Amino acid sequence: MRIAFLFLFGSLLLSDSPRTTAEYKKIQHSLQQGWNTWNTRSVTQYVLLPQGFSINIAFKQHYFLEENYLREVLIGRRSDNAEYVRPGAHTLNGSYTSLGLKWEEVDTKISSAHIDDDLVILISPNSIPKNRVKVILETGMLWNRKGTLHRDKNSLTARTPGKLVKVYTTSSIVDNDPYLDINTPYISVWFNGEIGISTGKPRSLDEIKIAIRAQKKILDQEADKFGTLADAYIAILTGIAWNLIYEPKHDRVVSTVGRLWNEEYGGYCLFGWDNFFLSYVTSLFSKDLAYSNIIDHLHGKTEGGFIPNDNRGNGSKSFDRSQPPVGSIMVKEIYKAYPSEWFLSAAFDDLLDWNRWWKTERDNEGLLSYGSSPAYNPFHEPVFGTKTAAGYESGMDDSPMYEGVPYNKDKKTLELQDVGLNSLYISDCKALAEMAGVLGRDDEKDELLERAENFSSNMNKLWNDEIGIFLNYRTDLDAFSERLSPTIFYPLLAEITPKQKSVRILDYFYDTSKFYGKWMLPSTSRDDPSFKKQRYWKGAIWPPLNFLTYLSLRKAKHYGASAELSEKSLHLFLEEWFRKGFVSENYSSISGTGDASNLSSDRFHSWGTLFGIMSFMAVSYTHLRAHETLRYLVCRLV
């Protein structure tokens, strides 16, 4: 009963958050406007906000006996007979989108654009199906929004408070199909040529094509400001935009890692460190989205005072575990790009609570270890209080670093003092202290600097002078662990290494038996027994590891190494983008691809954009004709 009461009380406390402020509400009002692919359930559904009126493009395949129907389209599905989507460019506000779709006998490109407040869509088949296919334009009023829907002879009509929307097509409308499982007015046309769709008024195919070309030109011109990074700009933007959704439960536009994850987790999922990274990446394009992403992510803080491993649309959270403390590092840099004391103040207290939580809940003999705390578990998640949960907290779930390491239920942690965790924590303390200085929070600044100093001093225990790096330490064996990952570079980010140690650490970057190679950085050293598996964290290349290592190398002024890592990361990223249109969750460090058969990798995962963002930070802003955001990103970070 007491736990349930605390859970309820904590939830009530969390309701009084920056999300209730006028500044946040103004941001969300600005974001929740116009036509876009807002509904996480399908990338071929176009939704008008704030009204909630939707036009869903579906396909009906007719065969001699059977008929198949494709209503919801997602990127990266791998089930039998699943649709295949090749993502194309997508702006944040939906002013231009494009994708390729293959399913049954459908092989087509679908593009969309804005004309002022109207939407136009062009469906351009690459081939005409042998058997007949219908394109169905389904209407809907989503999320219980007020409105009525009506079908006229040649159009569809939505009446919503203060707005009337009419939908037209350039194709001849065929007789109603009485066997379609649709409960709202719709239009069906044969898929036997180009199909144009427009709102507001009837438009010809030529008018629709002109509008689409015009919006694409605007996007290309914006990308061209970045010179040789123009393709990277579009790929990064697209990697974010296809996974940007309207989330009705909390009435927000929010960045997510991927629609497949949202589908699996009950409508949306915000992940512990993923969404801090996404917030930073979105700052390249939008101050409002960067701000709101941070505030919405922090709103998911548990009653225990920490940012959970994941926060799910079905109402559950990881009440027992967090993920690596990168939030303050990212928030500090977003603030530097867009200085606003309101934003800094809105984020500070939640980040401070989380910082204190690590010291209270994950202290293992003077240094931090990943773990899992006893907690309210209303959804009966089976991993609570286990080694598996502690691995999830690391963000590197099944890393070889944790093989054979026991989980101590009394300590609530793994018996491993973790170099990566402690380095990030020290960096978190320093970033928060810098924020406290801006806000005039002198007591908290002193507290944080003292904590950073104590942990930095304790980290000396993890230095192995014989081999020249900081090593994880087995507290159960009182011995070093020699299983390596790129986290060995994170002490450079924490600035706890004198120059001579920093240089010795750098040797591991260039060691071909450890991390150096054509495709890098592998998530475990190349001489590790598990490297050849390449599955998940056993050797695959992961965006956050490259990104955090890049920041670490820059902080230590190893600019040659950081530049090379940036270049190789960009090459890895763009090769997959040009080849498949994918922005993958992780990549093979043997083949450099994101769809290798031995990987376990989401094909379109927003944090893959971290591979590209480094190049924008690495290039001097004086050589780029770009907006102020990029200048801050380049000059300020690390």
LUMNU-798812 format. One record per residue (C-alpha): residue number from 0; y, z, x. Coordinates in nm, 2 decimals, always signed. Layout:
<recs>
   seq    north       up     east
   NUM        Y        Z        X
...
</recs>
This chain:
<recs>
   seq    north       up     east
     0    +0.00    +0.00    +0.00
     1    +0.24    +0.09    +0.28
     2    +0.18    -0.24    +0.46
     3    +0.24    -0.43    +0.14
     4    +0.56    -0.24    +0.08
     5    +0.68    -0.31    +0.43
     6    +0.60    -0.68    +0.38
     7    +0.80    -0.69    +0.06
     8    +1.09    -0.49    +0.21
     9    +1.09    -0.71    +0.52
    10    +1.11    -1.02    +0.30
    11    +1.40    -0.88    +0.11
    12    +1.58    -0.81    +0.43
    13    +1.52    -1.16    +0.55
    14    +1.67    -1.31    +0.24
    15    +2.01    -1.19    +0.36
    16    +2.04    -1.46    +0.63
    17    +2.27    -1.72    +0.77
    18    +2.12    -1.95    +0.51
    19    +2.34    -1.78    +0.25
    20    +2.67    -1.85    +0.44
    21    +2.92    -2.10    +0.33
    22    +2.89    -2.28    +0.66
    23    +2.52    -2.34    +0.62
    24    +2.55    -2.44    +0.26
    25    +2.82    -2.69    +0.36
    26    +2.59    -2.84    +0.62
    27    +2.30    -2.87    +0.38
    28    +2.52    -3.03    +0.11
    29    +2.62    -3.29    +0.37
    30    +2.26    -3.36    +0.47
    31    +2.12    -3.38    +0.12
    32    +2.29    -3.70    +0.03
    33    +2.17    -4.06    -0.03
    34    +1.86    -4.26    -0.01
    35    +1.60    -4.18    +0.25
    36    +1.22    -4.12    +0.30
    37    +1.28    -3.76    +0.20
    38    +0.94    -3.68    +0.04
    39    +0.69    -3.57    +0.30
    40    +0.40    -3.72    +0.10
    41    +0.47    -4.09    +0.17
    42    +0.67    -4.30    +0.41
    43    +0.69    -4.58    +0.14
    44    +0.87    -4.36    -0.11
    45    +1.24    -4.37    -0.12
    46    +1.42    -4.07    -0.27
    47    +1.79    -4.03    -0.38
    48    +1.94    -3.69    -0.30
    49    +2.05    -3.47    -0.45
    50    +1.93    -3.63    -0.78
    51    +1.56    -3.64    -0.68
    52    +1.50    -3.98    -0.83
    53    +1.23    -4.17    -0.64
    54    +1.10    -4.53    -0.60
    55    +0.75    -4.53    -0.47
    56    +0.59    -4.85    -0.34
    57    +0.22    -4.86    -0.41
    58    -0.04    -5.13    -0.38
    59    -0.33    -5.22    -0.60
    60    -0.61    -5.43    -0.44
    61    -0.82    -5.64    -0.68
    62    -1.17    -5.75    -0.59
    63    -1.45    -5.91    -0.79
    64    -1.57    -5.57    -0.92
    65    -1.37    -5.29    -0.78
    66    -1.00    -5.21    -0.75
    67    -0.84    -4.98    -0.49
    68    -0.51    -4.81    -0.51
    69    -0.28    -4.70    -0.23
    70    -0.01    -4.46    -0.37
    71    +0.08    -4.24    -0.07
    72    +0.12    -4.39    +0.28
    73    +0.13    -4.18    +0.60
    74    +0.15    -4.25    +0.97
    75    -0.16    -4.18    +1.17
    76    -0.43    -4.12    +0.92
    77    -0.78    -4.17    +1.07
    78    -1.01    -4.14    +0.77
    79    -1.24    -4.42    +0.67
    80    -1.05    -4.71    +0.51
    81    -0.72    -4.54    +0.57
    82    -0.40    -4.73    +0.58
    83    -0.26    -4.82    +0.92
    84    +0.11    -4.78    +0.97
    85    +0.31    -4.90    +1.27
    86    +0.64    -4.71    +1.26
    87    +0.95    -4.91    +1.32
    88    +1.31    -4.80    +1.37
    89    +1.45    -4.53    +1.13
    90    +1.79    -4.38    +1.12
    91    +1.85    -4.02    +1.04
    92    +2.03    -4.09    +0.71
    93    +1.79    -4.37    +0.60
    94    +2.05    -4.64    +0.64
    95    +1.79    -4.85    +0.80
    96    +1.41    -4.82    +0.81
    97    +1.12    -5.04    +0.90
    98    +0.74    -5.02    +0.93
    99    +0.43    -5.23    +0.94
   100    +0.15    -5.16    +0.69
   101    -0.21    -5.27    +0.69
   102    -0.45    -5.17    +0.42
   103    -0.74    -5.36    +0.26
   104    -0.60    -5.71    +0.25
   105    -0.24    -5.60    +0.27
   106    -0.06    -5.69    +0.60
   107    +0.31    -5.65    +0.56
   108    +0.64    -5.53    +0.69
   109    +0.86    -5.31    +0.48
   110    +1.23    -5.27    +0.56
   111    +1.51    -5.09    +0.38
   112    +1.89    -5.05    +0.41
   113    +2.19    -4.90    +0.24
   114    +2.47    -5.10    +0.08
   115    +2.72    -4.83    +0.02
   116    +2.54    -4.59    -0.22
   117    +2.27    -4.84    -0.31
   118    +1.93    -4.91    -0.16
   119    +1.77    -5.24    -0.09
   120    +1.41    -5.29    +0.02
   121    +1.23    -5.60    +0.15
   122    +0.85    -5.64    +0.15
   123    +0.76    -5.93    +0.38
   124    +0.39    -6.01    +0.39
   125    +0.25    -6.13    +0.73
   126    -0.02    -6.31    +0.53
   127    -0.11    -6.37    +0.17
   128    -0.42    -6.18    +0.06
   129    -0.73    -6.38    -0.03
   130    -0.79    -6.16    -0.33
   131    -0.51    -6.06    -0.56
   132    -0.29    -5.76    -0.48
   133    -0.02    -5.61    -0.70
   134    +0.28    -5.42    -0.57
   135    +0.37    -5.13    -0.80
   136    +0.72    -4.98    -0.81
   137    +0.66    -4.63    -0.95
   138    +0.95    -4.42    -1.06
   139    +0.97    -4.04    -1.05
   140    +1.19    -3.74    -1.09
   141    +1.08    -3.51    -0.81
   142    +1.08    -3.13    -0.78
   143    +1.16    -3.07    -1.15
   144    +1.51    -3.23    -1.11
   145    +1.68    -3.32    -1.44
   146    +1.66    -3.68    -1.55
   147    +1.50    -3.94    -1.77
   148    +1.33    -4.26    -1.67
   149    +1.31    -4.58    -1.87
   150    +1.17    -4.93    -1.83
   151    +1.36    -5.23    -1.96
   152    +1.23    -5.58    -1.96
   153    +1.36    -5.66    -1.62
   154    +1.45    -5.33    -1.46
   155    +1.39    -4.96    -1.43
   156    +1.66    -4.70    -1.52
   157    +1.70    -4.34    -1.41
   158    +1.96    -4.12    -1.59
   159    +2.04    -3.81    -1.40
   160    +2.34    -3.57    -1.44
   161    +2.64    -3.76    -1.33
   162    +2.46    -4.07    -1.21
   163    +2.28    -4.37    -1.36
   164    +2.05    -4.57    -1.13
   165    +1.90    -4.91    -1.21
   166    +1.62    -5.08    -1.01
   167    +1.57    -5.45    -0.99
   168    +1.33    -5.68    -0.82
   169    +1.36    -6.04    -0.71
   170    +1.00    -6.12    -0.81
   171    +0.86    -6.21    -1.15
   172    +0.73    -5.90    -1.33
   173    +0.37    -5.92    -1.44
   174    +0.22    -5.78    -1.76
   175    +0.17    -5.41    -1.76
   176    -0.17    -5.30    -1.61
   177    -0.31    -5.04    -1.86
   178    -0.55    -4.91    -1.61
   179    -0.30    -4.78    -1.36
   180    -0.30    -4.40    -1.33
   181    +0.08    -4.37    -1.36
   182    +0.26    -4.14    -1.59
   183    +0.61    -4.27    -1.55
   184    +0.78    -4.61    -1.60
   185    +0.69    -4.87    -1.34
   186    +0.72    -5.24    -1.25
   187    +0.43    -5.45    -1.11
   188    +0.46    -5.78    -0.93
   189    +0.21    -6.00    -0.75
   190    +0.20    -5.97    -0.37
   191    +0.22    -6.34    -0.31
   192    +0.54    -6.37    -0.11
   193    +0.85    -6.18    -0.01
   194    +0.96    -5.91    -0.26
   195    +1.31    -5.78    -0.28
   196    +1.41    -5.45    -0.45
   197    +1.76    -5.33    -0.51
   198    +1.94    -5.06    -0.69
   199    +2.28    -5.08    -0.86
   200    +2.27    -5.44    -0.95
   201    +2.03    -5.74    -0.91
   202    +2.05    -5.89    -0.56
   203    +1.89    -6.20    -0.42
   204    +1.65    -6.21    -0.12
   205    +1.92    -6.35    +0.10
   206    +2.16    -6.07    +0.00
   207    +1.89    -5.81    +0.07
   208    +1.81    -5.97    +0.41
   209    +2.18    -5.98    +0.51
   210    +2.22    -5.61    +0.43
   211    +1.91    -5.51    +0.63
   212    +2.02    -5.72    +0.93
   213    +2.37    -5.56    +0.91
   214    +2.23    -5.21    +0.92
   215    +1.99    -5.29    +1.20
   216    +2.29    -5.44    +1.39
   217    +2.48    -5.11    +1.35
   218    +2.18    -4.92    +1.49
   219    +2.14    -5.16    +1.78
   220    +2.51    -5.13    +1.87
   221    +2.48    -4.75    +1.87
   222    +2.18    -4.77    +2.09
   223    +2.35    -5.02    +2.33
   224    +2.60    -4.76    +2.42
   225    +2.32    -4.60    +2.62
   226    +2.27    -4.91    +2.84
   227    +1.92    -4.92    +2.99
   228    +1.82    -4.63    +2.76
   229    +1.88    -4.82    +2.44
   230    +1.51    -4.86    +2.36
   231    +1.45    -4.49    +2.44
   232    +1.74    -4.39    +2.21
   233    +1.58    -4.58    +1.92
   234    +1.23    -4.45    +1.99
   235    +1.36    -4.09    +2.01
   236    +1.57    -4.13    +1.69
   237    +1.27    -4.28    +1.51
   238    +1.03    -4.01    +1.63
   239    +1.26    -3.76    +1.46
   240    +1.37    -3.95    +1.16
   241    +1.03    -4.04    +1.01
   242    +0.94    -3.67    +1.01
   243    +1.27    -3.56    +0.86
   244    +1.21    -3.44    +0.51
   245    +1.37    -3.26    +0.22
   246    +1.18    -2.94    +0.17
   247    +1.23    -2.82    -0.19
   248    +1.09    -2.47    -0.17
   249    +1.39    -2.36    +0.04
   250    +1.62    -2.64    -0.07
   251    +1.68    -2.79    +0.28
   252    +1.66    -3.10    +0.49
   253    +1.46    -3.00    +0.79
   254    +1.29    -3.16    +1.09
   255    +0.91    -3.12    +1.11
   256    +0.65    -3.21    +1.37
   257    +0.46    -3.45    +1.15
   258    +0.38    -3.54    +0.79
   259    +0.01    -3.51    +0.84
   260    +0.07    -3.15    +0.94
   261    +0.29    -3.09    +0.64
   262    +0.02    -3.23    +0.41
   263    -0.24    -3.00    +0.56
   264    -0.02    -2.69    +0.55
   265    +0.09    -2.70    +0.19
   266    +0.40    -2.92    +0.21
   267    +0.56    -2.83    +0.54
   268    +0.50    -2.65    +0.86
   269    +0.75    -2.52    +1.12
   270    +0.58    -2.43    +1.45
   271    +0.70    -2.16    +1.69
   272    +0.81    -2.35    +1.99
   273    +0.79    -2.70    +1.85
   274    +1.08    -2.66    +1.61
   275    +1.31    -2.51    +1.88
   276    +1.25    -2.82    +2.09
   277    +1.31    -3.05    +1.78
   278    +1.64    -2.87    +1.71
   279    +1.75    -2.95    +2.07
   280    +1.64    -3.32    +2.04
   281    +1.83    -3.36    +1.71
   282    +2.15    -3.24    +1.88
   283    +2.16    -3.58    +2.05
   284    +2.23    -3.73    +1.70
   285    +2.36    -3.47    +1.47
   286    +2.54    -3.13    +1.51
   287    +2.47    -3.04    +1.15
   288    +2.10    -3.11    +1.17
   289    +2.07    -2.92    +1.50
   290    +2.25    -2.62    +1.36
   291    +2.05    -2.62    +1.03
   292    +1.72    -2.67    +1.21
   293    +1.77    -2.36    +1.42
   294    +1.89    -2.15    +1.12
   295    +1.60    -2.26    +0.91
   296    +1.35    -2.19    +1.18
   297    +1.49    -1.85    +1.25
   298    +1.48    -1.78    +0.87
   299    +1.10    -1.79    +0.91
   300    +1.10    -1.47    +1.13
   301    +0.84    -1.23    +1.02
   302    +0.90    -0.87    +0.90
   303    +0.77    -0.77    +1.24
   304    +1.07    -0.93    +1.40
   305    +0.92    -1.24    +1.57
   306    +0.91    -1.61    +1.52
   307    +0.56    -1.69    +1.40
   308    +0.32    -1.94    +1.56
   309    +0.35    -2.13    +1.23
   310    +0.53    -2.10    +0.90
   311    +0.35    -2.29    +0.63
   312    +0.45    -2.44    +0.30
   313    +0.17    -2.26    +0.12
   314    +0.34    -1.93    +0.18
   315    +0.13    -1.81    +0.47
   316    +0.25    -1.74    +0.82
   317    +0.10    -1.63    +1.15
   318    +0.18    -1.27    +1.09
   319    -0.01    -1.16    +1.40
   320    +0.13    -1.39    +1.67
   321    +0.43    -1.58    +1.80
   322    +0.47    -1.86    +2.04
   323    +0.64    -1.91    +2.38
   324    +1.00    -1.77    +2.38
   325    +1.20    -2.09    +2.42
   326    +1.44    -2.03    +2.13
   327    +1.73    -1.88    +2.32
   328    +1.72    -2.14    +2.59
   329    +1.75    -2.42    +2.33
   330    +2.01    -2.24    +2.12
   331    +2.23    -2.18    +2.42
   332    +2.23    -2.55    +2.50
   333    +2.29    -2.66    +2.15
   334    +2.59    -2.43    +2.15
   335    +2.72    -2.59    +2.47
   336    +2.69    -2.93    +2.31
   337    +2.87    -2.81    +1.99
   338    +3.06    -2.48    +2.06
   339    +3.08    -2.28    +1.74
   340    +3.09    -1.90    +1.74
   341    +2.96    -1.90    +1.39
   342    +2.64    -2.08    +1.50
   343    +2.59    -1.86    +1.80
   344    +2.65    -1.55    +1.59
   345    +2.41    -1.68    +1.31
   346    +2.13    -1.71    +1.56
   347    +2.18    -1.42    +1.80
   348    +2.04    -1.12    +1.61
   349    +1.72    -1.29    +1.52
   350    +1.67    -1.41    +1.87
   351    +1.75    -1.06    +2.00
   352    +1.49    -0.90    +1.77
   353    +1.23    -1.15    +1.89
   354    +1.32    -1.07    +2.25
   355    +1.27    -0.70    +2.20
   356    +0.95    -0.77    +2.01
   357    +0.79    -0.92    +2.32
   358    +0.86    -0.61    +2.53
   359    +0.73    -0.38    +2.26
   360    +0.42    -0.57    +2.15
   361    +0.30    -0.77    +2.45
   362    +0.36    -0.55    +2.75
   363    +0.04    -0.54    +2.97
   364    +0.09    -0.31    +3.27
   365    +0.45    -0.40    +3.32
   366    +0.43    -0.78    +3.25
   367    +0.37    -0.98    +2.94
   368    +0.04    -1.12    +2.81
   369    -0.03    -1.33    +2.51
   370    -0.20    -1.16    +2.22
   371    -0.24    -1.09    +1.85
   372    -0.11    -0.78    +1.67
   373    -0.27    -0.61    +1.37
   374    -0.08    -0.73    +1.07
   375    -0.07    -0.79    +0.70
   376    -0.30    -1.08    +0.64
   377    -0.26    -1.19    +0.28
   378    -0.43    -1.52    +0.33
   379    -0.73    -1.38    +0.52
   380    -0.68    -1.60    +0.82
   381    -1.00    -1.53    +1.03
   382    -0.85    -1.54    +1.38
   383    -0.63    -1.23    +1.35
   384    -0.69    -0.99    +1.64
   385    -0.90    -1.23    +1.84
   386    -0.89    -1.42    +2.17
   387    -0.84    -1.74    +1.97
   388    -0.52    -1.61    +1.82
   389    -0.39    -1.51    +2.16
   390    -0.46    -1.86    +2.28
   391    -0.26    -2.00    +1.98
   392    +0.03    -1.77    +2.07
   393    +0.04    -1.93    +2.42
   394    +0.09    -2.27    +2.25
   395    -0.17    -2.40    +2.50
   396    -0.46    -2.31    +2.27
   397    -0.77    -2.38    +2.47
   398    -0.62    -2.41    +2.82
   399    -0.87    -2.35    +3.10
   400    -0.63    -2.07    +3.21
   401    -0.78    -1.86    +2.94
   402    -1.15    -1.94    +2.99
   403    -1.35    -1.62    +3.07
   404    -1.04    -1.40    +3.01
   405    -1.13    -1.12    +2.77
   406    -0.91    -1.01    +2.48
   407    -0.83    -0.63    +2.48
   408    -0.80    -0.51    +2.12
   409    -0.64    -0.18    +2.23
   410    -0.37    -0.36    +2.43
   411    -0.36    -0.64    +2.16
   412    -0.34    -0.89    +2.45
   413    -0.54    -1.10    +2.68
   414    -0.63    -0.94    +3.01
   415    -0.40    -1.19    +3.18
   416    -0.05    -1.14    +3.30
   417    +0.09    -1.49    +3.24
   418    +0.32    -1.66    +3.48
   419    +0.45    -1.91    +3.23
   420    +0.52    -1.65    +2.96
   421    +0.70    -1.40    +3.19
   422    +0.91    -1.68    +3.34
   423    +1.01    -1.81    +3.00
   424    +1.08    -1.45    +2.89
   425    +1.31    -1.39    +3.18
   426    +1.49    -1.71    +3.10
   427    +1.52    -1.60    +2.74
   428    +1.68    -1.27    +2.85
   429    +1.93    -1.45    +3.06
   430    +2.01    -1.71    +2.80
   431    +2.06    -1.44    +2.54
   432    +2.28    -1.24    +2.78
   433    +2.50    -1.54    +2.82
   434    +2.53    -1.57    +2.44
   435    +2.60    -1.20    +2.42
   436    +2.89    -1.24    +2.66
   437    +3.04    -1.52    +2.45
   438    +3.01    -1.30    +2.14
   439    +3.15    -0.98    +2.30
   440    +2.82    -0.80    +2.26
   441    +2.85    -0.61    +2.59
   442    +2.58    -0.35    +2.53
   443    +2.33    -0.61    +2.44
   444    +2.43    -0.82    +2.74
   445    +2.37    -0.53    +2.97
   446    +2.04    -0.45    +2.80
   447    +1.92    -0.81    +2.84
   448    +2.03    -0.84    +3.21
   449    +1.85    -0.52    +3.29
   450    +1.54    -0.64    +3.12
   451    +1.55    -0.97    +3.31
   452    +1.59    -0.78    +3.64
   453    +1.30    -0.55    +3.57
   454    +1.06    -0.84    +3.48
   455    +1.18    -1.04    +3.77
   456    +1.10    -0.75    +4.00
   457    +0.76    -0.71    +3.84
   458    +0.69    -1.08    +3.88
   459    +0.67    -1.03    +4.26
   460    +0.32    -0.89    +4.20
   461    +0.21    -1.24    +4.09
   462    +0.33    -1.42    +4.41
   463    +0.03    -1.53    +4.62
   464    +0.17    -1.59    +4.97
   465    -0.15    -1.74    +5.10
   466    -0.13    -2.04    +4.87
   467    +0.24    -2.04    +4.80
   468    +0.28    -2.00    +4.42
   469    +0.29    -1.74    +4.14
   470    -0.06    -1.70    +3.99
   471    -0.17    -1.55    +3.66
   472    -0.32    -1.21    +3.72
   473    -0.65    -1.08    +3.56
   474    -0.57    -0.72    +3.47
   475    -0.94    -0.66    +3.39
   476    -1.05    -0.77    +3.74
   477    -0.74    -0.67    +3.93
   478    -0.74    -1.01    +4.08
   479    -0.56    -1.34    +4.07
   480    -0.68    -1.62    +3.85
   481    -0.67    -1.96    +4.02
   482    -0.69    -2.18    +3.71
   483    -0.36    -2.38    +3.72
   484    -0.13    -2.55    +3.48
   485    +0.23    -2.67    +3.50
   486    +0.34    -2.33    +3.40
   487    +0.33    -2.25    +3.78
   488    +0.67    -2.43    +3.79
   489    +0.84    -2.21    +3.53
   490    +0.94    -1.93    +3.78
   491    +1.20    -2.19    +3.90
   492    +1.36    -2.19    +3.56
   493    +1.37    -1.81    +3.56
   494    +1.55    -1.82    +3.90
   495    +1.33    -1.55    +4.06
   496    +1.23    -1.75    +4.36
   497    +1.42    -1.76    +4.69
   498    +1.46    -2.10    +4.85
   499    +1.15    -2.08    +5.08
   500    +0.93    -1.99    +4.78
   501    +1.08    -2.27    +4.57
   502    +1.00    -2.53    +4.83
   503    +0.64    -2.41    +4.85
   504    +0.60    -2.43    +4.48
   505    +0.73    -2.79    +4.49
   506    +0.44    -2.89    +4.71
   507    +0.21    -2.85    +4.41
   508    +0.41    -3.11    +4.22
   509    +0.34    -3.37    +4.49
   510    -0.02    -3.27    +4.55
   511    -0.25    -3.55    +4.41
   512    -0.54    -3.30    +4.38
   513    -0.32    -3.08    +4.15
   514    -0.06    -3.26    +3.94
   515    +0.09    -3.57    +4.10
   516    -0.02    -3.91    +3.99
   517    +0.07    -4.22    +3.80
   518    +0.05    -4.04    +3.47
   519    +0.17    -3.68    +3.48
   520    +0.18    -3.39    +3.43
   521    -0.18    -3.31    +3.34
   522    -0.21    -2.98    +3.15
   523    -0.46    -2.85    +3.40
   524    -0.48    -2.93    +3.77
   525    -0.67    -3.25    +3.85
   526    -0.93    -3.06    +4.05
   527    -1.01    -2.83    +3.76
   528    -1.37    -2.87    +3.63
   529    -1.24    -2.94    +3.28
   530    -0.99    -3.21    +3.38
   531    -1.21    -3.50    +3.30
   532    -1.25    -3.39    +2.94
   533    -0.89    -3.47    +2.86
   534    -0.93    -3.32    +2.52
   535    -0.64    -3.11    +2.40
   536    -0.52    -2.88    +2.67
   537    -0.79    -2.97    +2.91
   538    -0.61    -3.23    +3.12
   539    -0.40    -3.42    +2.86
   540    -0.03    -3.46    +2.92
   541    +0.18    -3.25    +2.68
   542    +0.56    -3.30    +2.61
   543    +0.66    -2.93    +2.63
   544    +0.50    -2.89    +2.97
   545    +0.68    -3.19    +3.11
   546    +1.00    -3.09    +2.95
   547    +0.99    -2.72    +3.07
   548    +0.88    -2.83    +3.42
   549    +1.17    -3.08    +3.43
   550    +1.42    -2.80    +3.34
   551    +1.26    -2.58    +3.61
   552    +1.29    -2.85    +3.88
   553    +1.65    -2.91    +3.79
   554    +1.73    -2.54    +3.79
   555    +1.59    -2.52    +4.14
   556    +1.79    -2.83    +4.24
   557    +1.48    -3.03    +4.32
   558    +1.65    -3.34    +4.19
   559    +1.42    -3.59    +4.34
   560    +1.12    -3.44    +4.17
   561    +1.29    -3.39    +3.84
   562    +1.41    -3.75    +3.84
   563    +1.07    -3.88    +3.91
   564    +0.92    -3.66    +3.64
   565    +1.18    -3.79    +3.40
   566    +1.11    -4.15    +3.49
   567    +0.74    -4.12    +3.46
   568    +0.77    -3.93    +3.13
   569    +0.99    -4.20    +2.99
   570    +0.75    -4.48    +3.10
   571    +0.46    -4.30    +2.94
   572    +0.66    -4.26    +2.62
   573    +0.79    -4.61    +2.60
   574    +0.46    -4.77    +2.69
   575    +0.30    -4.62    +2.38
   576    +0.61    -4.69    +2.17
   577    +0.60    -5.06    +2.26
   578    +0.23    -5.09    +2.23
   579    +0.17    -4.91    +1.90
   580    +0.49    -4.76    +1.77
   581    +0.34    -4.42    +1.83
   582    +0.51    -4.10    +1.94
   583    +0.20    -3.91    +2.02
   584    +0.13    -3.54    +2.03
   585    -0.03    -3.57    +2.38
   586    -0.14    -3.84    +2.62
   587    -0.42    -3.91    +2.85
   588    -0.34    -3.84    +3.22
   589    -0.61    -4.09    +3.31
   590    -0.51    -4.39    +3.10
   591    -0.15    -4.29    +2.99
   592    -0.23    -4.37    +2.63
   593    -0.19    -4.14    +2.32
   594    -0.48    -4.28    +2.13
   595    -0.76    -4.25    +2.39
   596    -1.09    -4.17    +2.22
   597    -1.14    -3.84    +2.41
   598    -0.80    -3.70    +2.31
   599    -0.73    -3.48    +2.01
   600    -0.38    -3.61    +1.95
   601    -0.16    -3.67    +1.64
   602    -0.04    -4.03    +1.66
   603    +0.32    -3.95    +1.54
   604    +0.43    -3.60    +1.64
   605    +0.80    -3.54    +1.68
   606    +0.79    -3.34    +1.99
   607    +0.67    -3.65    +2.18
   608    +1.04    -3.73    +2.19
   609    +1.07    -3.47    +2.47
   610    +0.92    -3.73    +2.70
   611    +1.23    -3.94    +2.64
   612    +1.50    -3.69    +2.62
   613    +1.48    -3.60    +2.99
   614    +1.62    -3.94    +3.09
   615    +1.93    -3.88    +2.89
   616    +1.98    -3.55    +3.07
   617    +1.91    -3.70    +3.41
   618    +2.16    -3.99    +3.41
   619    +2.52    -3.92    +3.50
   620    +2.73    -3.94    +3.18
   621    +3.00    -4.13    +3.37
   622    +2.77    -4.43    +3.37
   623    +2.71    -4.42    +2.99
   624    +2.94    -4.53    +2.72
   625    +2.82    -4.26    +2.48
   626    +2.96    -3.99    +2.25
   627    +3.05    -3.64    +2.35
   628    +2.71    -3.50    +2.25
   629    +2.53    -3.68    +2.54
   630    +2.80    -3.57    +2.78
   631    +2.72    -3.21    +2.71
   632    +2.35    -3.27    +2.72
   633    +2.38    -3.43    +3.06
   634    +2.63    -3.19    +3.22
   635    +2.54    -2.86    +3.07
   636    +2.17    -2.83    +3.05
   637    +2.02    -2.63    +3.34
</recs>
